[in-house]
Amino acid sequence: MVKATSSAPSQRMLRVGEQVRAAITQVLQRGEVRDDLLEKTVVSISEVRMSPDLKMATAYVTPLGVADHTQTIDALNRHAKYIRGRLGAQLRQMKYMPELRFRDDTSFDNYQKIDALLRSPEVSRDLGASAGKVSEDKDEE
C-alpha cells in the first residue's frame, strides 16, 4: 500500500486543531493564566496547526491593540505548560495532551500588503488595460 505524501493536514489534524484552539481560547477568556501582561491584553487565536502525530500544537495568535507582539508571545510561551495542563479537562478524549507553542500570526499583515498592492495605480492601470482588451475581443465575436 502506498502512503500519500501530501503536505495538507488530514481531517483529524484539522478537527483536533480546532478543538485545541477552542480550549485555549476558553482558558485565556476565563483569566486562568496569572500574568499581568496577558490579563490586560486581548489575544485572538486564529488557528492551531497540529503535527501529524498530534503531539505538537502550534497556535497562531494576534494580541489586539498591542504594537509589539513579541512580549505577549513570549508570555504565552512561558505559560505554555500551565495552559497545557488546563486543557486536560476540556480535551479528555485525547490520548496525549499536545505540547503547545505560540507564534505570531502575520497573515493579517500579509492580507493588508496584498490589498495595498492590488489598489496601487500600476496594478489598476494594468487591470484596466486587460479589461479593455477582453471587451474588445468580445465585440469582435
C-alpha positions in Angstrom: 0.0 0.0 0.0 1.4 3.4 -1.0 1.2 6.2 1.6 0.1 9.6 0.3 2.9 12.2 0.6 0.6 15.2 0.7 1.6 18.1 2.9 -2.0 19.1 3.5 -3.3 18.4 7.0 -5.6 15.5 7.5 -9.2 15.9 8.6 -8.2 14.6 12.0 -5.5 17.1 12.4 -7.9 19.9 11.4 -10.6 18.7 13.8 -8.2 18.3 16.8 -6.6 21.7 16.0 -10.0 23.4 16.2 -10.7 21.7 19.5 -7.4 22.8 20.9 -8.0 26.3 19.6 -11.4 26.5 21.4 -9.9 25.1 24.6 -7.0 27.6 24.7 -9.5 30.4 24.0 -11.6 29.4 27.0 -8.6 29.2 29.3 -7.5 32.7 28.2 -11.0 34.1 28.4 -11.5 32.9 31.9 -8.3 34.6 33.0 -6.8 31.4 34.4 -3.3 32.4 33.4 -1.9 34.7 36.1 0.3 37.2 34.1 -0.1 40.9 34.3 0.6 41.3 30.5 -1.8 38.6 29.5 -4.6 39.8 31.9 -4.7 43.2 30.2 -4.3 42.0 26.6 -7.0 40.6 24.4 -5.5 37.7 22.4 -7.1 36.4 19.2 -6.2 32.8 18.3 -6.7 32.5 14.6 -5.5 28.9 14.0 -3.9 25.9 15.7 -1.9 23.6 13.5 -1.3 20.1 14.8 1.7 17.9 14.0 0.9 14.6 12.1 1.2 12.6 15.4 -0.9 15.2 17.3 1.7 15.7 19.9 2.6 19.2 19.0 0.2 22.1 18.6 1.3 25.5 17.2 -1.2 28.3 18.0 -1.1 31.4 15.8 -2.1 34.3 17.9 -2.6 38.1 17.4 -2.5 40.3 20.5 -5.1 43.0 19.8 -4.3 46.7 20.5 -0.6 46.0 21.0 2.0 47.3 18.7 4.8 44.9 19.7 3.6 41.3 19.8 6.9 39.7 21.0 6.3 40.3 24.7 2.8 38.8 24.6 4.0 35.8 22.5 6.9 35.3 25.0 4.5 35.4 27.9 2.2 32.8 26.3 5.2 30.5 25.6 6.4 31.0 29.3 3.0 29.8 30.4 2.5 27.1 27.8 3.0 24.2 30.2 0.4 25.6 32.6 -2.1 26.2 29.7 -1.5 22.7 28.5 -2.4 21.4 32.0 -5.6 23.4 32.0 -6.6 21.9 28.6 -6.9 18.4 30.1 -10.4 18.9 31.5 -11.7 20.0 28.1 -9.8 17.5 25.9 -10.4 14.3 27.7 -10.9 12.3 24.5 -7.2 12.8 23.5 -4.7 10.1 24.3 -1.8 12.6 24.6 -2.1 16.2 25.5 -0.2 18.1 22.8 2.8 20.3 23.7 1.9 24.0 23.0 3.8 26.6 21.0 2.6 30.1 20.4 3.6 32.0 17.2 2.7 35.5 16.0 0.1 35.4 13.3 1.3 37.5 10.4 -1.4 36.6 7.9 -3.4 39.8 8.6 -0.3 41.8 7.7 0.1 39.8 4.5 -3.5 40.5 3.6 -3.0 44.2 4.0 0.1 44.2 1.9 -1.7 42.3 -0.9 -4.7 44.6 -0.7 -2.5 47.7 -0.9 -0.7 46.2 -3.8 -3.9 45.5 -5.7 -5.1 49.0 -5.0 -1.9 50.6 -6.4 -2.2 52.8 -9.5 0.1 50.5 -11.5 -2.0 47.4 -10.9 -5.2 49.3 -11.5 -3.8 50.6 -14.8 -2.8 47.0 -15.8 -6.1 45.6 -14.8 -7.9 48.4 -16.7 -5.9 47.6 -19.9 -6.6 43.9 -19.7 -10.3 44.5 -19.1 -10.4 46.8 -22.2 -8.8 44.1 -24.2 -11.3 41.5 -23.1 -14.2 43.7 -24.0 -12.7 44.4 -27.5 -12.3 40.6 -28.0 -16.0 40.1 -27.2 -17.0 42.9 -29.6 -15.2 41.2 -32.5 -17.1 38.0 -32.0 
